Amino acid sequence: MRFLPRIKSPGDLARFEVNELNELAAEIRTFLIEKVSKSGGHLGPNLGIVELTIALHRVFESPRDVMVFDTGHQTYVHKILTGRAAGFEKLRQRGGLAGYPNRSESEHDVIENSHASTALSWADGIARGFMIKGESERTVVAVVGDGSLTGGMAWEALNNIAASEDLRLVIVVNDNERSYSPTIGGVATYLSTLRATKGYEKFLEWGKGVLERTPVVGHPIYETLHGMKKGIKDIVAPQGMFEDLGLKYIGPVDGHDITALEKALQQAKKFAGPVLVHAITEKGRGHAPAIQDEAEKFHAVGIVDPETGEPLNKSGQSWTGVFANSLVEYGRKRSDLVAITAAMLGPTGLDKFQKEFPERTFDVGIAEQHATTSAAGMAYTGLHPVVAVYSTFLNRAIDQLLLDVALHKAGVTFVLDRAGITGDDGPSHHGIWDLALTGIVPTAHVAAPRDGKLLNELLGECLEINDAPSIIRFPKGAVAKDLPAFERREGLDILYRGESADVLLVSIGAMATIAVEAAAQAYREGVGVTVIDPRWVKPLPAGALISMARRYTRVVVLEDGIKHGGIASTLSEIFRENAVTTPIHSIGVPLEFIEHSKRNEILEDLGITAQNVARQLVGWASIRQEEMQLHADETVDRKPLH
């Protein structure tokens, strides 16, 4: 590579000639394909934004000018241009670069949460802060994917931005027609119209050339025509919607033409007010598999062959795959089932349901709040909606779940993929909050299957609940082999029975395999552990749990959500209310933001491995035995002397 090694900071781009910039862009694409194919990551979005990011860093001066990206998965090129190319050897791995912006990595990074539709509000706040502090020479640039404009929060921000003429804020819409899935909705249709329009500016230029050469009447006609600019704009290229909001509109611009991009961005910068630059890009550009195959698949990839894009590590059946097959199965039996997702048909497995039942499948775009309340409306008509999202994205619709679904007794099933520790994508994508959040929703039913067979069974039970929300959660990755119960007693599955009543281990969902292995290891240390799976974690089968707990010396809850407000917390409250004195312990996720690493590395850090759990079980049992011995000794000491 000739040019990429010369980039240590954005300022180095100023020394490149225009023809060299195109070669630099080609080198960056080669670099990305090579590195991301080895590490996994968001390949498609970054291949599409190479020229745009180069132009941004040539026109604006980061970090003096602040760049915020919505969403953060399109920042790999930004990281390269800000001196972090060397870190791509360990992208999304422990001790390596994060897959999203990270303030601890660079002064050029600002937003870390990486949830869509938030950057415009960030940009609005930063720009207002600069204005109040008198730093009027600083410009804020928000790079927004077209998919993010389907989120309501983005339009709340636009409404406020447009009302402030003095904000030095440039909004760059990176329009590639895709978020995860093809972008959905009226905004997408609107942008599509702009994409298909060559533009009224070229029309006016042509008209000016012809009319100015027409004697006497030519110039007046041109002036009249130019005065009709707004009307022609609405007919030929209806970007008037943005200008009606109060935003200056520039574009559409070829997002792979660096010269054109720089010209548009320079115009926007000089305007010194809110400006929207509309850039048309091609997601996956320069990598045939990302363009020719399912583009959604190349939004994010695992470890793949850099030439073919095919996965190198073939895994077993995933939790998502089991759910996808189960929903189709139930859909064949029930015509009232409908499926809803927020721009994630493939990632949540709903693409299979859509293929068989297209009229019963709804992709609302990146709009989880709308998805939830729309589902409540569908339930009112007698349908049973299934809303499939990643666990972390349900956080965005808790108000709607609480007050639109639960309050109105709507029979809606929420399927939470990627629950628990997810790993590579970092703190904003771990699904560790759902058990605590759904635990405060009155009437909600929450199921946590331990294996594929139980997922199918519990999904069916969820679909029979028509007067309250039901939620089913499962983790990322391959589903373990089925773990049958010895017996089912009052709603509790008995998975392992200890010979002595030392510890009752309550296993939540996919933690079952670890729980059973830990119980077996503890048995070899002389500690009897009985493992139970409640299947439904809200409401818990309180009567059965109370009855069992009173027969054991310790109760331990093993869960992959936050301990604060989680299942152990709920069970502890039940014990207090029913005067159960058996000590209860929690093994789960601490109340903190967890950085990116492999899932198994994070679980090991948290002590959530069979060996570590066994060690804790043995330790707690030993404490109890010591307490009992001490109590016995004290009893002997108190006996009266004869």
LUMBAVO-451583 format. One record per residue (C-alpha): z, x, y; residue in one letter; residue number from 1. Coordinates in steps of 0.5 Angstrom, whole numbers, plus 500, padded with zeros to 3 digits. Example, Ala and Ser with C-alpha at 12.3 -4.5 7.8 and 13.67 -1.06 7.14 Angstrom:
<pts>
> 516_525_491_A_1
> 514_527_498_S_2
</pts>
This chain:
<pts>
> 500_500_500_M_1
> 498_503_507_R_2
> 501_498_512_F_3
> 507_495_509_L_4
> 512_501_508_P_5
> 511_502_516_R_6
> 515_496_517_I_7
> 522_497_518_K_8
> 523_492_524_S_9
> 519_486_527_P_10
> 518_491_533_G_11
> 513_495_529_D_12
> 508_490_528_L_13
> 506_491_536_A_14
> 503_498_533_R_15
> 498_494_529_F_16
> 491_493_530_E_17
> 488_486_529_V_18
> 484_488_523_N_19
> 490_491_520_E_20
> 494_485_521_L_21
> 490_482_516_N_22
> 491_488_511_E_23
> 498_487_512_L_24
> 498_480_510_A_25
> 494_482_504_A_26
> 499_487_502_E_27
> 505_482_503_I_28
> 502_477_498_R_29
> 501_482_493_T_30
> 508_485_494_F_31
> 511_478_494_L_32
> 507_476_487_I_33
> 510_482_484_E_34
> 517_482_486_K_35
> 518_474_485_V_36
> 515_474_479_S_37
> 520_479_476_K_38
> 526_476_480_S_39
> 524_469_480_G_40
> 524_465_487_G_41
> 521_461_492_H_42
> 514_464_491_L_43
> 509_458_493_G_44
> 512_457_500_P_45
> 512_464_502_N_46
> 505_466_500_L_47
> 503_460_505_G_48
> 507_463_511_I_49
> 505_470_511_V_50
> 500_470_517_E_51
> 505_465_521_L_52
> 511_469_520_T_53
> 507_475_522_I_54
> 505_472_529_A_55
> 512_469_530_L_56
> 515_476_530_H_57
> 509_479_534_R_58
> 510_473_540_V_59
> 517_473_540_F_60
> 523_478_540_E_61
> 528_477_534_S_62
> 534_477_535_P_63
> 534_476_542_R_64
> 529_470_541_D_65
> 532_466_535_V_66
> 528_464_529_M_67
> 531_458_525_V_68
> 527_456_519_F_69
> 527_449_515_D_70
> 528_450_510_T_71
> 531_457_508_G_72
> 526_458_502_H_73
> 520_460_506_Q_74
> 524_466_509_T_75
> 522_472_504_Y_76
> 516_474_509_V_77
> 521_474_515_H_78
> 526_478_511_K_79
> 520_483_509_I_80
> 519_484_517_L_81
> 526_485_519_T_82
> 527_491_514_G_83
> 529_488_508_R_84
> 523_489_503_A_85
> 527_494_499_A_86
> 532_489_497_G_87
> 527_485_494_F_88
> 528_489_487_E_89
> 534_485_487_K_90
> 532_478_490_L_91
> 537_473_488_R_92
> 541_477_484_Q_93
> 548_480_484_R_94
> 549_485_490_G_95
> 542_483_492_G_96
> 538_479_497_L_97
> 540_472_498_A_98
> 534_467_496_G_99
> 535_464_503_Y_100
> 537_467_510_P_101
> 544_470_510_N_102
> 548_472_516_R_103
> 551_478_513_S_104
> 544_481_511_E_105
> 541_481_518_S_106
> 542_479_525_E_107
> 535_476_525_H_108
> 538_470_520_D_109
> 542_464_523_V_110
> 542_458_518_I_111
> 545_459_511_E_112
> 545_452_509_N_113
> 538_451_507_S_114
> 538_444_506_H_115
> 532_440_509_A_116
> 531_437_516_S_117
> 537_440_519_T_118
> 534_446_523_A_119
> 531_442_529_L_120
> 539_440_530_S_121
> 541_447_530_W_122
> 535_449_535_A_123
> 537_444_540_D_124
> 544_446_540_G_125
> 542_454_540_I_126
> 537_452_546_A_127
> 542_448_550_R_128
> 548_453_549_G_129
> 543_459_552_F_130
> 541_454_558_M_131
> 549_453_559_I_132
> 550_460_559_K_133
> 544_462_564_G_134
> 540_466_558_E_135
> 534_462_560_S_136
> 529_468_558_E_137
> 531_467_551_R_138
> 527_462_547_T_139
> 529_458_540_V_140
> 523_457_535_V_141
> 524_452_529_A_142
> 520_453_523_V_143
> 519_446_520_V_144
> 516_444_514_G_145
> 512_438_514_D_146
> 516_435_508_G_147
> 522_436_513_S_148
> 519_431_518_L_149
> 521_426_513_T_150
> 528_427_514_G_151
> 531_422_519_G_152
> 536_428_522_M_153
> 529_431_524_A_154
> 527_425_528_W_155
> 534_424_531_E_156
> 534_432_533_A_157
> 526_431_536_L_158
> 529_425_540_N_159
> 534_429_544_N_160
> 530_435_544_I_161
> 524_431_548_A_162
> 529_428_553_A_163
> 530_435_555_S_164
> 525_438_559_E_165
> 528_445_561_D_166
> 530_447_553_L_167
> 526_453_551_R_168
> 524_451_544_L_169
> 518_452_540_V_170
> 517_447_534_I_171
> 513_450_529_V_172
> 510_445_524_V_173
> 508_449_518_N_174
> 504_443_515_D_175
> 502_445_508_N_176
> 502_437_505_E_177
> 508_439_500_R_178
> 515_440_500_S_179
> 517_440_493_Y_180
> 512_434_491_S_181
> 506_432_496_P_182
> 509_430_502_T_183
> 510_422_502_I_184
> 510_417_508_G_185
> 508_415_515_G_186
> 509_422_518_V_187
> 505_425_512_A_188
> 499_420_513_T_189
> 499_422_521_Y_190
> 499_429_519_L_191
> 494_428_514_S_192
> 490_425_520_T_193
> 491_431_524_L_194
> 488_436_519_R_195
> 482_432_518_A_196
> 480_432_525_T_197
> 476_438_528_K_198
> 480_436_535_G_199
> 478_433_542_Y_200
> 479_440_545_E_201
> 472_442_542_K_202
> 469_435_543_F_203
> 471_436_551_L_204
> 468_444_551_E_205
> 462_441_548_W_206
> 461_436_553_G_207
> 463_440_559_K_208
> 457_445_557_G_209
> 452_439_557_V_210
> 454_435_562_L_211
> 455_441_567_E_212
> 448_443_566_R_213
> 446_435_568_T_214
> 444_435_575_P_215
> 448_431_580_V_216
> 452_426_575_V_217
> 454_431_570_G_218
> 460_434_573_H_219
> 463_427_575_P_220
> 462_424_568_I_221
> 466_430_565_Y_222
> 471_429_570_E_223
> 472_422_568_T_224
> 472_424_561_L_225
> 477_429_562_H_226
> 481_424_565_G_227
> 481_420_559_M_228
> 484_425_555_K_229
> 490_422_553_K_230
> 485_416_550_G_231
> 480_420_547_I_232
> 486_424_544_K_233
> 489_418_541_D_234
> 482_416_538_I_235
> 480_423_535_V_236
> 486_427_534_A_237
> 492_422_535_P_238
> 497_427_536_Q_239
> 500_423_542_G_240
> 506_421_538_M_241
> 509_427_539_F_242
> 507_427_546_E_243
> 509_420_547_D_244
> 516_423_545_L_245
> 516_428_551_G_246
> 513_434_547_L_247
> 507_438_549_K_248
> 503_439_543_Y_249
> 499_445_541_I_250
> 494_444_535_G_251
> 492_444_529_P_252
> 492_451_529_V_253
> 489_455_522_D_254
> 495_458_520_G_255
> 492_463_516_H_256
> 488_466_523_D_257
> 493_471_526_I_258
> 489_471_533_T_259
> 489_463_533_A_260
> 496_463_532_L_261
> 498_468_537_E_262
> 494_465_542_K_263
> 498_458_541_A_264
> 505_461_540_L_265
> 504_465_547_Q_266
> 502_458_550_Q_267
> 508_455_547_A_268
> 512_461_550_K_269
> 510_460_557_K_270
> 510_453_557_F_271
> 518_454_558_A_272
> 520_447_555_G_273
> 520_443_548_P_274
> 513_445_545_V_275
> 510_443_538_L_276
> 505_448_535_V_277
> 502_445_529_H_278
> 500_450_524_A_279
> 495_448_517_I_280
> 497_453_512_T_281
> 496_453_504_E_282
> 502_453_500_K_283
> 501_459_494_G_284
> 495_462_498_R_285
> 492_468_495_G_286
> 495_467_488_H_287
> 490_463_484_A_288
> 496_460_479_P_289
> 500_457_485_A_290
> 494_454_488_I_291
> 490_451_482_Q_292
> 496_449_477_D_293
> 501_444_479_E_294
> 503_446_486_A_295
> 510_443_485_E_296
> 511_448_479_K_297
> 510_454_484_F_298
> 515_451_489_H_299
> 520_456_485_A_300
> 519_460_479_V_301
> 523_463_474_G_302
> 521_470_471_I_303
> 513_469_470_V_304
> 507_473_469_D_305
> 504_476_475_P_306
> 497_474_473_E_307
> 498_468_470_T_308
> 504_465_473_G_309
> 506_463_466_E_310
> 514_463_464_P_311
> 516_470_460_L_312
> 523_467_458_N_313
> 521_461_454_K_314
> 528_457_454_S_315
> 530_451_450_G_316
> 530_444_452_Q_317
> 533_443_459_S_318
> 538_437_461_W_319
> 533_435_465_T_320
> 528_434_460_G_321
> 533_430_456_V_322
> 534_425_461_F_323
> 526_425_463_A_324
> 525_423_456_N_325
> 531_418_455_S_326
> 529_414_462_L_327
> 522_413_459_V_328
> 525_410_453_E_329
> 530_405_457_Y_330
> 524_404_461_G_331
> 520_401_456_R_332
> 525_396_454_K_333
> 527_394_461_R_334
> 522_392_466_S_335
> 527_392_471_D_336
> 528_399_471_L_337
> 525_403_477_V_338
> 526_410_479_A_339
> 527_413_486_I_340
> 527_421_488_T_341
> 527_425_494_A_342
> 521_429_494_A_343
> 523_432_487_M_344
> 519_428_482_L_345
> 518_434_477_G_346
> 524_438_478_P_347
> 528_431_477_T_348
> 524_429_471_G_349
> 522_423_474_L_350
> 514_425_473_D_351
> 514_423_466_K_352
> 517_416_468_F_353
> 512_416_474_Q_354
> 506_417_469_K_355
> 508_411_465_E_356
> 510_407_470_F_357
> 507_409_477_P_358
> 508_402_480_E_359
> 516_403_478_R_360
> 517_410_481_T_361
> 518_411_488_F_362
> 518_418_492_D_363
> 521_417_499_V_364
> 520_424_501_G_365
> 526_428_503_I_366
> 530_422_505_A_367
> 536_422_501_E_368
> 540_417_505_Q_369
> 534_412_505_H_370
> 533_413_498_A_371
> 540_411_497_T_372
> 540_405_501_T_373
> 533_403_499_S_374
> 536_403_492_A_375
> 542_398_494_A_376
> 536_393_497_G_377
> 532_393_490_M_378
> 539_392_486_A_379
> 540_386_491_Y_380
> 533_383_488_T_381
> 535_384_481_G_382
> 532_391_479_L_383
> 536_397_477_H_384
> 534_403_481_P_385
> 535_410_478_V_386
> 536_415_484_V_387
> 535_422_481_A_388
> 537_428_486_V_389
> 540_435_485_Y_390
> 548_434_485_S_391
> 548_438_492_T_392
> 543_433_495_F_393
> 548_427_494_L_394
> 552_430_499_N_395
> 547_428_504_R_396
> 548_420_502_A_397
> 555_419_501_I_398
> 556_414_507_D_399
> 550_410_504_Q_400
> 553_411_497_L_401
> 560_409_499_L_402
> 558_403_504_L_403
> 551_401_502_D_404
> 552_401_495_V_405
> 559_401_493_A_406
> 561_396_498_L_407
> 556_391_496_H_408
> 557_392_489_K_409
> 550_394_488_A_410
> 548_396_481_G_411
> 545_403_482_V_412
> 545_409_477_T_413
> 545_416_480_F_414
> 543_422_476_V_415
> 545_428_479_L_416
> 542_434_476_D_417
> 544_441_477_R_418
> 551_439_477_A_419
> 557_445_477_G_420
> 555_452_478_I_421
> 547_453_479_T_422
> 547_461_480_G_423
> 541_464_484_D_424
> 540_459_490_D_425
> 547_461_493_G_426
> 553_457_496_P_427
> 548_451_499_S_428
> 546_449_492_H_429
> 552_449_487_H_430
> 553_442_485_G_431
> 561_443_485_I_432
> 562_437_490_W_433
> 560_431_486_D_434
> 566_430_482_L_435
> 571_430_488_A_436
> 566_426_493_L_437
> 565_421_488_T_438
> 572_420_486_G_439
> 574_417_492_I_440
> 568_412_492_V_441
> 572_405_490_P_442
> 569_402_484_T_443
> 564_408_482_A_444
> 563_410_475_H_445
> 562_417_473_V_446
> 560_420_466_A_447
> 559_427_464_A_448
> 555_428_458_P_449
> 557_434_454_R_450
> 550_434_450_D_451
> 543_431_450_G_452
> 545_426_445_K_453
> 551_424_449_L_454
> 547_424_455_L_455
> 542_419_452_N_456
> 548_414_450_E_457
> 552_415_457_L_458
> 545_413_461_L_459
> 544_407_457_G_460
> 552_405_459_E_461
> 550_406_466_C_462
> 544_402_466_L_463
> 549_396_463_E_464
> 553_397_470_I_465
> 550_392_475_N_466
> 556_390_480_D_467
> 558_398_482_A_468
> 555_404_482_P_469
> 554_409_476_S_470
> 553_416_476_I_471
> 551_421_471_I_472
> 552_429_472_R_473
> 549_435_468_F_474
> 548_442_469_P_475
> 542_446_470_K_476
> 539_450_465_G_477
> 538_449_457_A_478
> 542_444_454_V_479
> 547_446_448_A_480
> 546_443_441_K_481
> 550_437_440_D_482
> 557_437_439_L_483
> 559_431_435_P_484
> 566_428_435_A_485
> 571_428_429_F_486
> 573_421_432_E_487
> 573_417_438_R_488
> 580_414_440_R_489
> 580_409_446_E_490
> 574_412_449_G_491
> 576_419_448_L_492
> 572_424_443_D_493
> 576_428_439_I_494
> 572_435_439_L_495
> 577_440_436_Y_496
> 584_438_433_R_497
> 590_443_433_G_498
> 595_444_428_E_499
> 601_444_433_S_500
> 602_440_439_A_501
> 602_446_444_D_502
> 596_444_449_V_503
> 592_438_450_L_504
> 585_441_453_L_505
> 581_436_457_V_506
> 574_438_457_S_507
> 569_435_462_I_508
> 562_434_461_G_509
> 558_441_459_A_510
> 564_445_459_M_511
> 565_442_452_A_512
> 562_448_448_T_513
> 567_453_452_I_514
> 573_449_450_A_515
> 572_448_443_V_516
> 570_456_442_E_517
> 577_457_447_A_518
> 581_453_442_A_519
> 579_456_436_A_520
> 580_463_439_Q_521
> 587_460_441_A_522
> 588_458_434_Y_523
> 588_465_432_R_524
> 593_467_437_E_525
> 598_462_434_G_526
> 597_456_439_V_527
> 595_449_437_G_528
> 590_446_442_V_529
> 587_439_441_T_530
> 580_438_445_V_531
> 578_432_448_I_532
> 572_429_452_D_533
> 573_423_456_P_534
> 566_422_457_R_535
> 567_417_463_W_536
> 571_421_468_V_537
> 572_415_473_K_538
> 575_411_471_P_539
> 579_416_466_L_540
> 582_412_460_P_541
> 589_413_463_A_542
> 592_409_457_G_543
> 590_414_452_A_544
> 591_420_456_L_545
> 598_418_458_I_546
> 599_417_450_S_547
> 596_423_448_M_548
> 599_427_454_A_549
> 606_426_452_R_550
> 606_429_445_R_551
> 604_435_448_Y_552
> 607_441_451_T_553
> 602_442_456_R_554
> 595_439_459_V_555
> 590_443_461_V_556
> 583_440_465_V_557
> 577_445_464_L_558
> 572_442_469_E_559
> 566_445_473_D_560
> 567_442_480_G_561
> 572_444_485_I_562
> 579_443_483_K_563
> 581_440_489_H_564
> 580_433_489_G_565
> 577_434_482_G_566
> 579_431_475_I_567
> 585_435_474_A_568
> 587_432_481_S_569
> 586_425_479_T_570
> 590_426_472_L_571
> 596_429_475_S_572
> 596_423_480_E_573
> 596_418_474_I_574
> 601_422_471_F_575
> 606_422_477_R_576
> 605_414_477_E_577
> 607_414_470_N_578
> 612_419_470_A_579
> 609_423_465_V_580
> 613_430_465_T_581
> 608_434_461_T_582
> 606_440_466_P_583
> 598_440_467_I_584
> 594_446_469_H_585
> 587_446_472_S_586
> 581_451_470_I_587
> 575_450_475_G_588
> 572_452_481_V_589
> 576_454_487_P_590
> 575_451_494_L_591
> 571_456_497_E_592
> 563_458_498_F_593
> 560_462_492_I_594
> 555_467_493_E_595
> 549_467_489_H_596
> 549_471_482_S_597
> 547_469_475_K_598
> 551_462_473_R_599
> 554_466_467_N_600
> 556_472_472_E_601
> 560_466_477_I_602
> 563_463_471_L_603
> 566_469_468_E_604
> 568_471_475_D_605
> 572_464_475_L_606
> 575_465_469_G_607
> 571_460_466_I_608
> 569_463_459_T_609
> 571_462_452_A_610
> 575_468_452_Q_611
> 578_467_459_N_612
> 580_460_457_V_613
> 583_462_451_A_614
> 587_467_454_R_615
> 590_462_459_Q_616
> 591_457_454_L_617
> 595_462_450_V_618
> 599_464_456_G_619
> 601_457_458_W_620
> 603_456_451_A_621
> 608_462_451_S_622
> 611_460_458_I_623
> 613_454_455_R_624
> 615_457_448_Q_625
> 620_461_452_E_626
> 622_455_457_E_627
> 624_452_450_M_628
> 628_458_447_Q_629
> 631_459_454_L_630
> 633_451_454_H_631
> 636_452_447_A_632
> 640_458_448_D_633
> 643_455_454_E_634
> 645_449_450_T_635
> 648_454_445_V_636
> 652_457_451_D_637
> 655_450_453_R_638
> 658_448_446_K_639
> 665_448_447_P_640
> 669_453_443_L_641
> 674_451_437_H_642
</pts>
